[in-house]
Amino acid sequence: MNTNKKPLNIAISLALMSMANTAVAAPDNDVPKKGLEVIEVTAQKRVQNLQELPTAVTVFNAQALDEKGITDVEDLSIYTPNMQISETPGGSTGATIAIRGSVTINPAITWEPTTGVYIDGVFVSKNVGGLFDVAAIDRVEVLRGPQGTLYGKNTIGGALNIITRKPSGELGGKVRVGAGNYDMTDIYVTADSDLINDNLSFNFTGNKKERDGFYDNLSVTSKVKEFKALDSSSMRFGALYEYSDKLEFYYTYDYSDKDNSPSMGQVYIADLMPEDTKSRQDSAALDGVQFDRSTSSGHSLTVTWQQSDHLTIKSITALREIDYEDGSDYDGFDMLGFHTIRQVKHEQTSQELQFIGDIDNVNYVAGLFYFTEDSDVNNPYILGFGTVNNTYGVESTSIAAYANVEYQLNDKLTLAGGLRWTSEEKKFYIEHPDDYSFAYFFPLPFTTAGDTWNNTSAMASLNYALADNVQTYVKVSQGWKAGGFNGEAPTAELAVKPYEAEEVIAYEWGLKSRWLAQRIQANVAVFYNDITNMQMSEFLGAYSDVQNAGAATVKGIEFELVAAITDDLLLTFNYGMLDPKYDSFITYDVYTGAPNDVTNSAEFPYSPDNKWSLGLHYITDTELGEFSISGDYSFVDDHFAYHNQPSADFTRIENYNVFNARISLKEIAGTNFDLSIWGKNITDEEYRINGVPMGDATGNFIGGINYYGDPATYGVEVTYTF
């Protein structure tokens, strides 16, 4: 067997994928043999060199996801500056995604996400059920900052763009079997067909994961005996029909099913319980109905027509559905206190047309977008000895047109501009049906409301090549998120009163560079966001609502580094800093309407002052196969799960650090077998990831319900490639 070391770019590609600057690698004859590869991305709908892209973007390809053991979107935030992803309180399938201080905390179906999630160009409109499994991922692109002039749906915080793997047309695949502590099992199968009739190919991927719970439920009345147990299945099918060298049809179907037990809500009692309730417990006694189930599926058809060498027209047609239900015990005790059940049915359809082309030294992307969704929720909650039935729903329609143009003024200077127009209409209903329930004491007759929000936003950027491999840019962009209605409002008056649309003007300066014969890559971004009518979520016991903060600013820095220390050893580092501030924030009592100025006391949720990760990655050829070992250490500073005081004190998330590692041996002794051993949170760090403030509703008798990150997990994987 040949034991010579492979070129450095193999190791470099692993580091780039791990750190932040990874996607499709392309050769460059001008790059020194031991330098970094040229990294190309398609975040702006066409192939571009990452180092020349005038925006902050983090990309992970399939190898990076595999090497890091990244199995869902939650893991991505470890390696992305100023990004936080966690489960929503009380569940294990809802997603809370925060980028640069913009976040939607509650996955209520009537609220808009601040970060757009896309699968093969299809917008996933709701955070509920957002921690779904996506099989056969080719790469994931994380764009930070407002997105609107390049994507069908406008977003404030950024975009999470998931691209699945197309059929290769070559017969082959892989089987991976894994096992770990807590009786974890993981089976993954993927296969590609041969090319049929020279123009048709298929691929299929399936995944099944099971694991016992991390915590015991000591309740004698509950049927659920463990918290955070996992039972997850996912699959994906793709069909690629290449009618000609200029026209192709790409159909995908994905399916994800989770039947989990929820996270353990650990009560923090302000007045009676001792200090040790702040530490992670091994068990609790919760009598409420405890379940967390979600089923999501999607069909998409992408038609790509290369009309000429200078124009490509793309059509993306999609249908997605989510069925989600959870049951949570928010009183934290083995008694009939405050329990909730949420049952969601959601369906969305979308159609997007994209025109991607160039004219001389001008590149452009233009698009038309149509989106509609229909969501219904049954959300009863139990208050001691009675149940309050609550049903609500929303129908939304969004239409938009957008365009983005780049003009290369000369070899060093490129000017870009974009424009977007959006109109969103929402029709809302809510009711507390008095079907022999406790709703008699909390009446809310069938009530409807509707409104339309319109917006025009723009983007401008200037990119300048200071020298070979050194680019700097300035960018100004407007972001916008439509208003809406509060489906969990306690009164009809509050339910029909819409909250306002949120707007942001984002200023960004960046520098992207390579040094020392391209052995070091260093990228930095500095940004300032000026926000108006920031939509902030409150939880006040038996209900939640969104209120608009008058004005806020968020300043921050992002830094990403890759360094080839030797031919085999690489160092990766990323750092994010946030400095958010409310300039004006007045809340109003939901019953009396009395104003309360919280400008100087409210907190920014999921916005740690500092967040960073450091990784070392070693890879080399041996007599037994390709050996690699990697370790990643991440740190997250203090932050809060909610803004409102005094409850925010009970959802403070203290700073924490997590260490993950992985050892792999590939193509063992010249065979098609790989072996990997991995560990996550190896030091068993006890850290909170979110919480629910209960202090305002209970007079601080129950300060809050807190949820903790996973304990130490470890396992082994065997992969066979055929």
Secondary structure, 3 states (H helix, E strand, C coil): CCCCCCCHHHHHHHHHHHHCECCEEECCCCCCCCCCCEEEECCCCCCEEHHHCCCEEEEEEHHHHHHHCCCCHHHHHHHCCCEEEEECCCCCCCEEEEECCEECCCCCCCCCCCEEEEECCEEECCCCCCCCCCCCEEEEEEEECCECCCCCCCECCEEEEEEECCCCCCCEEEEEEEEECCCEEEEEEEEECCCECCCEEEEEEEEEEEECCCEEECCCCCCCCEECCEEEEEEEEEEEEECCCCEEEEEEEEEEEEEECCCCCEEECCCCCCHHHHCCCCEECCCCCCEEEEEEEEEEEEEEEEEECCEEEEEEEEEEEEEEEEEEECCCCCCCCEEEEEEEEEEEEEEEEEEEEEECCEEEEEEEEEEEEEEEEECCEEECCEEECCEEEEEEEEEEEEEEEEEECCCCEEEEEEEEEEEEEEEEEEEECCCCCHHHHCCEEEEEEEEEEEEEEEEEEEEEEEECCEEEEEEEEEEEECCECCCCCCCHHHHHCCECCEEEEEEEEEEEEEECCCCEEEEEEEEEEEEEEEEEEEECCCCEEEEEEEEEEEEEEEEEEEEECCCCEEEEEEEEEEEEEEEECEEECCCCCCEEECCCCCCCECCCCEEEEEEEEEEEECCCCEEEEEEEEEEECCEECCCCCCHHHHHEECCEEEEEEEEEEECHHHCCEEEEEEEECCCCCCCEEEEEECHHHHCCCCCEEEEECCCCEEEEEEEEEC
